[in-house]
Amino acid sequence: MSSAHLIVVRHLWVLRHGRPWNLVVNGVFEPFLYLLSIGVGIGQLVGGGSGGSGVSAYAAFVAPALLATSAMNSAVNETTANVWWRVRFDKVYDAIVTTPMRIGDIALGEIAASVLRSTLSSTCFFVVILLLGMVHSWWALLAVPAAVLIAYAFSAAGLAAATYIREPHHHQYLQLVMLPMFLFATTFYPLSVYPPVLQVLVAALPLYQSIELMRGLTTGDLGPGMLAATAYLLALGVGTTWLARRRLAGLLLT
């Protein structure tokens, strides 16, 4: 029987005795600032400065992308810096592996705890954009399950990435991947602005697939691409979960 849930219980206990509101604030505040400054500010230019439907349409276009980005950032942050610290300095896992708990339980538990935290912050941000009138379809009810899938894919990828980090400054390399992906994965403009060759490259980014899934649900613009995005994210999560388990075993059992 898997003991992965014990890792989740540990995280919940730590969160309860720490500052749980920081999780919500961090998950909502940053994307909300982007939404106001770009979704509404630049939306004035897109809408011809009228403050009418053009502004609302652009804000509704940007909002689901920021929702997907919120899920990505929360998930990656939870399973990179925190796990890296526990492996390299706290040595928490060195003690855990002396118990009947297996390496696979540790990996699954860390991913599950990260998904739980990321989903909480993403749900709070979803409520914000819902109250602001930036959701235009009943399909948006599936936005929270979609956030769970996005969080799973990036949590597993983040955990796998954490096993390759050797020095503190190596975390900057991860940001060199995440920041350009945030800027260019159609967060603020459609894929059609790119030439055909670049469209293929951008479409291969996991954040692009996440944005397509979330944007389709909140706007009601459904299509077969959403099924492809779901399969892509699921495959990414399963593949990087397998990699993370192997990498953790190599680090903890040698």
Backbone as JSON, one array per atom type, in Angstrom:
{
  "sequence": "MSSAHLIVVRHLWVLRHGRPWNLVVNGVFEPFLYLLSIGVGIGQLVGGGSGGSGVSAYAAFVAPALLATSAMNSAVNETTANVWWRVRFDKVYDAIVTTPMRIGDIALGEIAASVLRSTLSSTCFFVVILLLGMVHSWWALLAVPAAVLIAYAFSAAGLAAATYIREPHHHQYLQLVMLPMFLFATTFYPLSVYPPVLQVLVAALPLYQSIELMRGLTTGDLGPGMLAATAYLLALGVGTTWLARRRLAGLLLT",
  "N": [[0.84, -1.2, 0.0], [0.56, 2.23, -0.84], [2.36, 4.9, 0.7], [2.27, 7.53, 0.15], [0.47, 9.49, 0.86], [1.2, 10.26, 3.39], [3.26, 12.06, 3.12], [1.87, 14.22, 2.09], [0.23, 14.79, 4.28], [2.19, 15.61, 6.08], [3.04, 17.99, 4.85], [0.69, 19.49, 4.99], [0.49, 19.78, 7.73], [2.77, 21.32, 8.28], [2.1, 23.59, 6.79], [-0.17, 24.43, 8.13], [0.87, 25.25, 10.58], [2.41, 27.29, 9.81], [2.4, 29.99, 7.63], [-0.31, 30.03, 6.11], [-1.81, 31.81, 4.55], [0.01, 33.11, 3.0], [0.42, 31.51, 0.81], [-1.92, 31.79, -0.71], [-1.89, 34.54, -1.22], [0.54, 34.87, -2.65], [-0.04, 33.32, -4.87], [-2.11, 34.68, -6.08], [-1.66, 37.46, -6.12], [0.55, 38.27, -7.84], [-0.22, 37.37, -10.57], [-2.57, 38.87, -10.68], [-1.68, 41.5, -10.7], [-0.4, 41.54, -13.19], [-2.66, 41.15, -14.73], [-4.11, 43.51, -14.32], [-2.27, 45.48, -15.2], [-1.51, 44.76, -17.82], [-3.61, 43.24, -19.05], [-5.79, 44.98, -18.66], [-4.67, 47.57, -18.87], [-3.06, 47.62, -21.35], [-5.12, 46.67, -22.78], [-6.7, 48.9, -23.16], [-5.47, 50.13, -25.3], [-5.78, 48.19, -27.24], [-8.51, 48.19, -27.41], [-8.95, 50.63, -28.52], [-8.94, 52.69, -26.74], [-11.43, 53.21, -25.75], [-12.53, 51.98, -23.61], [-14.52, 50.1, -23.68], [-16.1, 47.23, -25.07], [-13.87, 46.19, -26.34], [-11.71, 46.36, -24.54], [-12.64, 44.66, -22.49], [-12.78, 42.25, -23.89], [-10.09, 41.77, -24.49], [-8.97, 41.59, -21.91], [-10.34, 39.31, -21.03], [-9.15, 37.52, -22.71], [-6.51, 37.45, -21.83], [-6.71, 36.75, -19.13], [-7.3, 33.85, -18.63], [-4.86, 32.82, -19.49], [-3.09, 33.84, -17.62], [-4.11, 32.53, -15.44], [-3.41, 29.86, -16.02], [-0.66, 30.25, -15.95], [-0.3, 30.92, -13.29], [-0.88, 28.48, -12.06], [1.26, 26.99, -13.09], [3.57, 28.37, -12.08], [3.25, 28.18, -9.28], [3.31, 25.4, -8.95], [5.86, 24.63, -9.96], [7.57, 26.11, -8.3], [7.05, 24.94, -5.84], [8.06, 22.35, -6.11], [10.74, 22.55, -6.74], [12.72, 24.51, -5.5], [11.99, 23.99, -2.79], [12.02, 21.14, -2.54], [14.63, 20.67, -3.38], [16.06, 21.89, -1.3], [15.34, 20.25, 0.83], [16.51, 17.87, 0.04], [19.26, 18.49, -0.2], [20.09, 19.85, 2.14], [18.32, 19.79, 4.51], [18.0, 17.07, 4.69], [15.77, 15.48, 4.95], [14.61, 13.39, 3.51], [16.53, 11.42, 3.68], [16.14, 10.4, 6.2], [13.55, 9.47, 5.9], [13.72, 7.35, 4.07], [14.71, 5.3, 5.57], [12.59, 4.16, 6.72], [9.62, 2.11, 6.16], [8.6, 3.46, 3.95], [8.76, 4.05, 0.47], [10.9, 5.18, -2.28], [9.34, 5.91, -4.44], [6.97, 6.57, -3.14], [7.71, 8.92, -1.85], [8.21, 10.63, -4.03], [5.67, 10.69, -5.3], [4.16, 11.7, -3.21], [5.28, 14.26, -2.8], [4.66, 15.44, -5.24], [1.85, 15.32, -5.15], [1.32, 16.96, -2.92], [2.26, 19.38, -3.89], [0.54, 19.78, -6.05], [-1.84, 20.12, -4.65], [-1.41, 22.54, -3.24], [-0.9, 24.29, -5.38], [-3.32, 24.13, -6.78], [-5.03, 25.3, -4.94], [-4.17, 28.03, -4.88], [-4.58, 28.66, -7.58], [-7.33, 28.31, -7.83], [-8.27, 30.37, -6.21], [-7.44, 32.56, -7.74], [-8.96, 32.12, -10.0], [-11.52, 32.6, -9.01], [-11.28, 35.33, -8.64], [-11.06, 36.35, -11.32], [-13.49, 35.5, -12.22], [-15.3, 36.99, -10.69], [-14.67, 39.45, -11.7], [-15.84, 39.41, -14.11], [-14.63, 38.13, -16.3], [-14.97, 35.66, -17.32], [-16.63, 33.68, -19.63], [-18.15, 31.45, -20.21], [-20.0, 28.48, -19.43], [-18.48, 26.25, -19.48], [-16.29, 26.87, -18.06], [-16.51, 25.83, -15.56], [-15.0, 23.61, -15.55], [-12.5, 24.58, -15.24], [-11.08, 24.47, -12.83], [-10.56, 21.61, -12.44], [-8.93, 21.48, -14.73], [-6.84, 23.11, -13.91], [-5.8, 21.47, -11.94], [-4.73, 19.4, -13.51], [-2.79, 20.84, -14.98], [-1.19, 21.7, -12.87], [-0.3, 19.21, -11.96], [1.26, 18.29, -14.16], [3.34, 20.24, -14.25], [4.29, 20.12, -11.64], [5.38, 17.56, -11.47], [7.32, 17.81, -13.49], [8.83, 19.87, -12.36], [9.79, 18.59, -10.05], [11.39, 16.61, -11.18], [13.27, 18.29, -12.41], [14.42, 19.45, -10.15], [16.09, 17.48, -9.2], [18.32, 17.69, -10.75], [19.59, 19.97, -10.03], [22.44, 21.37, -8.67], [23.85, 23.47, -7.4], [23.05, 26.55, -5.62], [22.83, 28.75, -7.44], [22.03, 27.53, -9.74], [19.31, 27.5, -9.87], [18.64, 29.75, -11.24], [18.86, 29.09, -13.89], [16.6, 27.64, -14.33], [14.68, 29.64, -14.18], [15.38, 30.98, -16.47], [14.21, 29.45, -18.33], [11.48, 29.4, -17.65], [10.61, 32.11, -17.61], [10.91, 33.19, -20.35], [9.12, 31.38, -21.54], [6.72, 32.1, -20.34], [6.44, 34.69, -21.41], [6.28, 34.32, -24.18], [4.53, 32.26, -24.84], [1.97, 32.68, -25.98], [0.64, 34.16, -24.08], [-0.13, 36.84, -24.06], [-0.89, 37.43, -26.63], [-2.16, 36.03, -29.73], [-1.29, 32.82, -31.27], [-1.02, 33.15, -33.97], [0.49, 35.38, -34.59], [3.07, 34.69, -34.95], [5.61, 33.55, -37.28], [5.2, 30.62, -39.43], [7.16, 28.59, -38.79], [8.03, 29.23, -36.2], [5.61, 29.01, -34.92], [5.24, 26.28, -34.66], [7.25, 25.64, -32.84], [6.51, 27.15, -30.57], [4.03, 26.02, -30.02], [4.83, 23.62, -29.02], [5.49, 24.07, -26.42], [4.9, 23.46, -22.96], [3.47, 25.33, -21.42], [2.05, 26.74, -23.36], [0.23, 24.79, -24.24], [-1.17, 24.49, -21.86], [-2.32, 27.02, -21.58], [-3.96, 27.08, -23.87], [-5.81, 25.1, -23.2], [-7.0, 26.17, -20.86], [-7.91, 28.64, -21.79], [-9.76, 27.94, -23.75], [-11.76, 26.77, -22.17], [-12.65, 28.89, -20.53], [-13.54, 30.8, -22.31], [-15.28, 29.46, -23.92], [-14.58, 28.63, -26.41], [-14.29, 25.94, -27.84], [-12.48, 23.05, -29.03], [-10.77, 20.47, -30.99], [-8.14, 20.79, -30.31], [-8.04, 21.12, -27.59], [-8.36, 18.6, -26.48], [-6.0, 17.48, -27.38], [-4.22, 19.07, -25.94], [-4.83, 18.27, -23.35], [-4.03, 15.57, -23.42], [-1.31, 15.96, -23.94], [-0.4, 17.29, -21.58], [-0.98, 15.37, -19.66], [0.68, 13.28, -20.51], [3.16, 14.53, -20.18], [3.17, 14.84, -17.4], [3.08, 12.14, -16.47], [5.41, 11.08, -17.66], [7.5, 12.69, -16.56], [7.1, 12.18, -13.88], [7.91, 9.53, -13.69], [10.63, 9.9, -14.38], [11.46, 11.57, -12.27], [11.2, 9.85, -10.08], [13.15, 7.92, -10.63], [15.47, 9.52, -10.62], [15.45, 10.56, -7.99], [15.81, 8.2, -6.58], [18.41, 7.58, -7.35], [19.77, 9.67, -6.09], [19.22, 9.38, -3.35], [19.79, 6.8, -2.6], [22.45, 6.34, -2.92]],
  "CA": [[0.0, 0.0, 0.0], [1.36, 3.44, -0.94], [2.38, 5.8, 1.86], [2.49, 8.89, -0.38], [-0.4, 10.44, 1.56], [1.86, 10.74, 4.6], [4.0, 13.26, 2.72], [0.87, 15.28, 1.99], [-0.16, 15.14, 5.65], [3.29, 16.4, 6.65], [3.0, 19.34, 4.27], [-0.46, 20.19, 5.54], [0.82, 20.13, 9.12], [3.7, 22.44, 8.22], [1.36, 24.75, 6.3], [-1.08, 24.87, 9.19], [1.63, 25.91, 11.64], [3.2, 28.37, 9.22], [1.61, 31.12, 7.18], [-1.05, 29.5, 4.95], [-2.32, 32.87, 3.69], [1.05, 33.49, 2.03], [0.22, 30.7, -0.39], [-2.99, 32.4, -1.5], [-1.45, 35.87, -1.66], [1.55, 34.72, -3.68], [-0.64, 32.74, -6.06], [-3.1, 35.58, -6.66], [-1.21, 38.85, -6.23], [1.37, 38.53, -9.03], [-1.01, 37.37, -11.81], [-3.56, 39.95, -10.64], [-0.98, 42.71, -11.14], [-0.26, 41.43, -14.65], [-3.98, 41.3, -15.32], [-4.46, 44.92, -14.29], [-1.35, 46.32, -15.98], [-1.47, 44.38, -19.24], [-4.94, 42.88, -19.54], [-6.66, 46.15, -18.67], [-3.92, 48.73, -19.38], [-2.84, 47.49, -22.79], [-6.45, 46.48, -23.37], [-7.19, 50.21, -23.59], [-4.92, 50.37, -26.64], [-6.42, 47.22, -28.14], [-9.9, 48.61, -27.57], [-9.02, 51.98, -29.06], [-9.07, 53.66, -25.66], [-12.84, 53.49, -25.47], [-12.93, 51.36, -22.34], [-15.71, 49.3, -23.89], [-16.02, 45.79, -25.26], [-12.52, 45.8, -26.75], [-10.93, 46.17, -23.32], [-13.15, 43.47, -21.82], [-12.41, 41.08, -24.68], [-8.65, 41.5, -24.33], [-8.77, 41.12, -20.54], [-10.82, 37.94, -20.98], [-8.18, 36.72, -23.45], [-5.3, 37.34, -21.03], [-6.99, 36.19, -17.81], [-7.06, 32.4, -18.52], [-3.43, 32.56, -19.64], [-2.49, 34.11, -16.32], [-4.56, 31.45, -14.57], [-2.53, 28.74, -16.3], [0.67, 30.62, -15.49], [-0.33, 30.83, -11.83], [-0.75, 27.05, -11.73], [2.63, 26.58, -13.43], [4.55, 28.94, -11.17], [3.08, 27.58, -7.95], [3.74, 24.0, -8.98], [7.31, 24.54, -10.14], [8.23, 26.63, -7.11], [6.89, 23.98, -4.75], [8.83, 21.11, -6.3], [12.14, 22.78, -7.1], [13.48, 25.08, -4.39], [11.69, 23.32, -1.53], [12.52, 19.77, -2.57], [16.09, 20.75, -3.44], [16.55, 22.2, 0.04], [15.17, 19.08, 1.68], [17.47, 16.84, -0.38], [20.66, 18.9, -0.03], [20.44, 20.4, 3.44], [17.53, 19.26, 5.62], [18.18, 15.61, 4.71], [14.51, 14.87, 5.4], [14.37, 12.13, 2.8], [17.48, 10.41, 4.18], [15.49, 9.76, 7.34], [12.32, 8.79, 5.46], [14.01, 6.1, 3.36], [15.01, 4.25, 6.54], [11.29, 3.62, 7.12], [9.06, 1.31, 5.05], [8.2, 4.28, 2.82], [9.63, 3.88, -0.69], [11.25, 6.38, -3.04], [8.17, 6.27, -5.24], [6.02, 7.24, -2.26], [8.21, 10.28, -1.63], [7.99, 11.4, -5.25], [4.23, 10.91, -5.49], [3.68, 12.56, -2.13], [5.69, 15.64, -3.07], [3.86, 15.93, -6.38], [0.47, 15.51, -4.69], [1.29, 18.14, -2.05], [2.44, 20.54, -4.76], [-0.72, 19.95, -6.8], [-2.84, 20.64, -3.72], [-1.12, 23.96, -2.99], [-1.07, 25.03, -6.63], [-4.74, 24.2, -7.09], [-5.63, 26.27, -4.03], [-3.87, 29.39, -5.35], [-5.22, 28.84, -8.89], [-8.77, 28.45, -7.6], [-8.49, 31.73, -5.7], [-7.32, 33.49, -8.86], [-10.13, 31.89, -10.85], [-12.64, 33.32, -8.39], [-11.05, 36.76, -8.91], [-11.43, 36.7, -12.7], [-14.93, 35.26, -12.35], [-15.98, 38.15, -10.12], [-14.4, 40.6, -12.56], [-16.59, 39.24, -15.35], [-13.74, 37.75, -17.37], [-15.29, 34.28, -17.67], [-17.78, 33.83, -20.53], [-18.71, 30.16, -20.61], [-20.23, 27.52, -18.36], [-17.39, 25.28, -19.51], [-15.29, 27.31, -17.08], [-16.61, 24.98, -14.37], [-13.92, 22.62, -15.64], [-11.21, 25.26, -15.13], [-10.37, 23.98, -11.64], [-9.93, 20.34, -12.81], [-7.84, 21.75, -15.67], [-5.72, 23.61, -13.1], [-5.19, 20.3, -11.29], [-3.91, 18.73, -14.52], [-1.63, 21.69, -15.25], [-0.34, 21.63, -11.68], [0.35, 17.9, -11.94], [2.31, 18.24, -15.18], [4.47, 21.08, -13.88], [4.84, 19.63, -10.38], [6.24, 16.42, -11.8], [8.47, 18.33, -14.23], [9.65, 20.6, -11.4], [10.47, 17.63, -9.19], [12.48, 16.04, -11.98], [14.29, 19.33, -12.58], [15.11, 19.66, -8.87], [17.13, 16.46, -9.01], [19.49, 18.05, -11.54], [20.17, 21.2, -9.48], [23.57, 21.08, -7.79], [24.23, 24.66, -6.66], [21.93, 27.52, -5.52], [22.67, 29.6, -8.63], [21.44, 26.75, -10.83], [17.89, 27.83, -9.95], [18.48, 30.81, -12.23], [18.69, 28.45, -15.2], [15.18, 27.28, -14.43], [13.96, 30.88, -14.5], [15.68, 31.3, -17.87], [13.26, 28.66, -19.13], [10.1, 29.74, -17.32], [10.25, 33.49, -17.97], [10.6, 33.29, -21.79], [7.91, 30.61, -21.85], [5.61, 32.95, -19.92], [6.31, 35.85, -22.28], [6.08, 34.01, -25.6], [3.61, 31.13, -25.06], [0.66, 33.27, -26.33], [0.0, 34.72, -22.89], [-0.67, 38.17, -24.32], [-1.28, 37.56, -28.03], [-2.43, 34.71, -30.31], [-0.22, 32.11, -31.94], [-0.95, 33.56, -35.38], [1.44, 36.49, -34.81], [4.38, 34.11, -35.25], [5.74, 32.84, -38.57], [4.84, 29.2, -39.29], [8.19, 27.78, -38.11], [7.98, 29.53, -34.77], [4.35, 28.51, -34.38], [5.46, 24.88, -34.28], [8.07, 25.62, -31.62], [5.72, 27.67, -29.46], [2.98, 25.04, -29.73], [5.43, 22.5, -28.3], [5.73, 24.47, -25.03], [3.82, 23.0, -22.07], [2.61, 26.43, -20.99], [1.12, 27.03, -24.45], [-0.85, 23.79, -24.16], [-1.95, 24.8, -20.67], [-3.1, 28.21, -21.89], [-5.0, 26.7, -24.82], [-6.84, 24.36, -22.48], [-7.71, 27.07, -19.95], [-8.58, 29.69, -22.57], [-10.93, 27.34, -24.39], [-12.8, 26.54, -21.18], [-13.21, 30.13, -19.98], [-14.19, 31.57, -23.37], [-16.23, 28.62, -24.63], [-14.07, 28.35, -27.75], [-13.84, 24.56, -27.72], [-12.0, 22.45, -30.25], [-9.97, 19.25, -30.77], [-6.86, 21.14, -29.71], [-8.11, 20.99, -26.14], [-8.08, 17.19, -26.19], [-4.57, 17.3, -27.59], [-3.55, 19.71, -24.81], [-5.03, 17.4, -22.18], [-3.15, 14.4, -23.59], [0.06, 16.45, -23.82], [-0.09, 17.56, -20.18], [-1.0, 14.09, -18.95], [1.91, 12.56, -20.88], [4.27, 15.22, -19.52], [3.14, 14.51, -15.98], [3.45, 10.74, -16.25], [6.81, 10.88, -18.03], [8.42, 13.32, -15.62], [6.98, 11.46, -12.61], [8.81, 8.38, -13.81], [12.0, 10.4, -14.34], [11.73, 12.07, -10.92], [11.38, 8.7, -9.19], [14.47, 7.33, -10.91], [16.49, 10.46, -10.2], [15.47, 10.58, -6.53], [16.41, 6.94, -6.13], [19.85, 7.72, -7.54], [20.33, 10.63, -5.12], [19.0, 8.99, -1.95], [20.26, 5.44, -2.33], [23.89, 6.22, -3.22]],
  "C": [[0.88, 1.25, 0.0], [1.23, 4.3, 0.32], [2.56, 7.25, 1.43], [1.65, 9.91, 0.37], [0.24, 10.99, 2.82], [2.7, 11.98, 4.31], [3.06, 14.45, 2.65], [0.45, 15.74, 3.38], [0.93, 15.97, 6.32], [3.26, 17.83, 6.14], [1.84, 20.15, 4.83], [-0.2, 20.63, 6.99], [1.76, 21.32, 9.15], [2.98, 23.71, 7.78], [0.44, 25.31, 7.38], [-0.35, 25.66, 10.27], [2.54, 27.01, 11.1], [2.32, 29.54, 8.89], [0.83, 30.72, 5.93], [-1.55, 30.59, 4.02], [-1.28, 33.34, 2.69], [0.88, 32.75, 0.72], [-0.83, 31.34, -1.3], [-2.53, 33.74, -2.07], [-0.45, 35.76, -2.79], [0.96, 34.19, -4.99], [-1.58, 33.68, -6.79], [-2.51, 36.95, -6.99], [-0.44, 39.12, -7.52], [0.56, 38.46, -10.32], [-2.07, 38.47, -11.85], [-2.93, 41.27, -11.09], [-0.79, 42.7, -12.66], [-1.6, 41.67, -15.34], [-4.39, 42.77, -15.38], [-3.59, 45.74, -15.24], [-1.4, 46.03, -17.47], [-2.87, 44.09, -19.78], [-5.87, 44.08, -19.64], [-5.93, 47.36, -19.27], [-3.69, 48.69, -20.87], [-4.17, 47.24, -23.5], [-7.07, 47.79, -23.81], [-6.7, 50.54, -25.0], [-5.59, 49.44, -27.65], [-7.85, 47.66, -28.43], [-10.05, 50.02, -28.08], [-9.25, 53.05, -28.01], [-10.5, 53.98, -25.27], [-13.28, 52.96, -24.12], [-14.14, 50.47, -22.46], [-15.41, 47.84, -24.07], [-14.63, 45.32, -25.66], [-11.63, 45.53, -25.57], [-11.34, 44.89, -22.62], [-12.73, 42.2, -22.55], [-10.94, 40.75, -24.5], [-8.35, 41.0, -22.92], [-9.22, 39.67, -20.39], [-9.89, 36.99, -21.73], [-6.94, 36.45, -22.59], [-5.55, 36.57, -19.73], [-6.77, 34.68, -17.72], [-5.6, 32.03, -18.7], [-2.7, 32.79, -18.33], [-2.92, 33.08, -15.29], [-3.69, 30.21, -14.76], [-1.12, 29.01, -15.8], [0.76, 30.53, -13.97], [-0.17, 29.38, -11.38], [0.66, 26.56, -11.98], [3.62, 27.08, -12.39], [4.46, 28.33, -9.78], [3.62, 26.17, -7.91], [5.26, 23.87, -9.07], [8.05, 25.03, -8.9], [8.17, 25.63, -5.96], [7.83, 22.78, -4.89], [10.24, 21.35, -6.82], [12.91, 23.27, -5.89], [13.24, 24.3, -3.09], [12.24, 21.9, -1.48], [14.05, 19.77, -2.6], [16.67, 21.01, -2.06], [16.45, 20.97, 0.96], [16.14, 17.96, 1.32], [18.88, 17.23, 0.03], [21.02, 19.28, 1.4], [19.64, 19.81, 4.61], [17.71, 17.75, 5.79], [16.93, 14.88, 5.23], [14.32, 13.49, 4.78], [15.34, 11.03, 3.24], [16.9, 9.67, 5.38], [14.27, 8.94, 6.89], [12.63, 7.43, 4.83], [14.44, 4.98, 4.31], [13.74, 3.61, 7.09], [10.76, 2.75, 5.97], [8.62, 2.13, 3.84], [9.24, 4.17, 1.7], [9.9, 5.21, -1.39], [10.06, 6.85, -3.87], [7.11, 6.98, -4.42], [6.42, 8.69, -2.01], [7.9, 11.15, -2.84], [6.51, 11.71, -5.44], [3.66, 11.83, -4.42], [4.04, 14.02, -2.36], [4.89, 16.23, -4.22], [2.43, 16.22, -5.94], [0.35, 16.75, -3.81], [1.42, 19.42, -2.88], [1.17, 20.82, -5.55], [-1.79, 20.56, -5.9], [-2.64, 22.13, -3.48], [-1.37, 24.79, -4.25], [-2.54, 25.18, -6.99], [-5.45, 25.21, -6.2], [-5.41, 27.7, -4.52], [-4.55, 29.66, -6.69], [-6.72, 29.04, -8.75], [-9.1, 29.85, -7.1], [-8.41, 32.74, -6.84], [-8.49, 33.34, -9.83], [-11.35, 32.62, -10.31], [-12.51, 34.82, -8.66], [-11.51, 37.12, -10.32], [-12.91, 36.44, -12.96], [-15.71, 36.46, -11.83], [-15.78, 39.4, -10.97], [-15.1, 40.48, -13.91], [-15.74, 38.83, -16.54], [-13.9, 36.28, -17.76], [-16.6, 34.31, -18.44], [-18.38, 32.51, -20.98], [-18.91, 29.28, -19.38], [-19.19, 26.4, -18.36], [-16.29, 25.64, -18.52], [-15.4, 26.53, -15.77], [-15.53, 23.92, -14.36], [-12.54, 23.27, -15.51], [-10.41, 24.76, -13.93], [-9.79, 22.58, -11.88], [-8.79, 20.52, -13.8], [-6.61, 22.27, -14.93], [-5.02, 22.48, -12.37], [-4.27, 19.58, -12.27], [-2.65, 19.52, -14.82], [-0.65, 21.62, -14.08], [0.39, 20.29, -11.61], [1.5, 17.84, -12.93], [3.54, 19.03, -14.76], [5.07, 20.69, -12.54], [5.8, 18.48, -10.63], [7.49, 16.88, -12.54], [9.41, 19.08, -13.29], [10.42, 19.67, -10.48], [11.63, 16.96, -9.93], [13.61, 17.04, -12.15], [15.08, 19.54, -11.3], [16.23, 18.67, -8.65], [18.39, 16.75, -9.8], [20.2, 19.29, -10.99], [21.25, 20.84, -8.47], [23.93, 22.26, -6.89], [23.07, 25.65, -6.62], [21.72, 28.35, -6.79], [22.09, 28.85, -9.82], [19.93, 27.0, -10.95], [17.63, 28.93, -10.98], [18.28, 30.25, -13.62], [17.23, 28.06, -15.41], [14.35, 28.51, -14.79], [14.21, 31.31, -15.95], [14.8, 30.49, -18.83], [11.83, 29.17, -18.91], [9.71, 31.14, -17.78], [10.0, 33.66, -19.47], [9.34, 32.52, -22.18], [6.67, 31.42, -21.47], [5.37, 34.08, -20.92], [5.86, 35.48, -23.69], [5.09, 32.89, -25.88], [2.17, 31.61, -25.25], [-0.09, 33.76, -25.09], [-0.74, 36.01, -23.21], [-1.1, 38.4, -25.78], [-1.43, 36.16, -28.63], [-1.22, 34.11, -31.03], [0.01, 32.6, -33.36], [0.03, 34.7, -35.63], [2.81, 35.98, -35.2], [4.41, 33.57, -36.68], [5.53, 31.35, -38.36], [5.87, 28.36, -38.54], [8.15, 27.99, -36.61], [6.68, 29.05, -34.14], [4.49, 27.06, -33.91], [6.23, 24.8, -32.96], [7.28, 26.08, -30.41], [4.65, 26.66, -29.05], [3.51, 23.83, -28.96], [5.68, 22.82, -26.83], [4.59, 23.99, -24.14], [2.92, 24.13, -21.59], [1.63, 26.82, -22.09], [-0.06, 26.07, -24.41], [-1.75, 24.05, -22.96], [-2.86, 26.0, -20.93], [-4.24, 27.89, -22.84], [-6.15, 25.99, -24.12], [-7.67, 25.32, -21.62], [-8.48, 28.14, -20.72], [-9.83, 29.15, -23.25], [-12.07, 27.16, -23.41], [-13.45, 27.84, -20.72], [-13.91, 30.98, -21.04], [-15.26, 30.77, -24.11], [-15.82, 28.29, -26.04], [-13.44, 26.96, -27.75], [-13.39, 24.01, -29.07], [-11.16, 21.22, -29.95], [-8.61, 19.55, -30.15], [-6.86, 21.01, -28.2], [-7.88, 19.55, -25.7], [-6.6, 16.89, -26.35], [-3.78, 17.9, -26.43], [-3.65, 18.85, -23.56], [-4.1, 16.19, -22.25], [-1.69, 14.8, -23.42], [0.44, 16.62, -22.35], [-0.07, 16.28, -19.35], [0.27, 13.29, -19.25], [3.13, 13.19, -20.22], [4.33, 14.86, -18.05], [3.59, 13.09, -15.7], [4.93, 10.51, -16.55], [7.78, 11.48, -17.03], [8.27, 12.75, -14.21], [7.91, 10.26, -12.59], [10.27, 8.81, -13.7], [12.37, 10.86, -12.93], [11.98, 10.92, -9.95], [12.75, 8.06, -9.4], [15.6, 8.24, -10.4], [16.59, 10.54, -8.68], [16.1, 9.31, -5.96], [17.93, 7.0, -6.27], [20.49, 8.63, -6.5], [20.28, 10.1, -3.69], [19.56, 7.62, -1.61], [21.73, 5.23, -2.66], [24.69, 6.89, -2.15]]
}
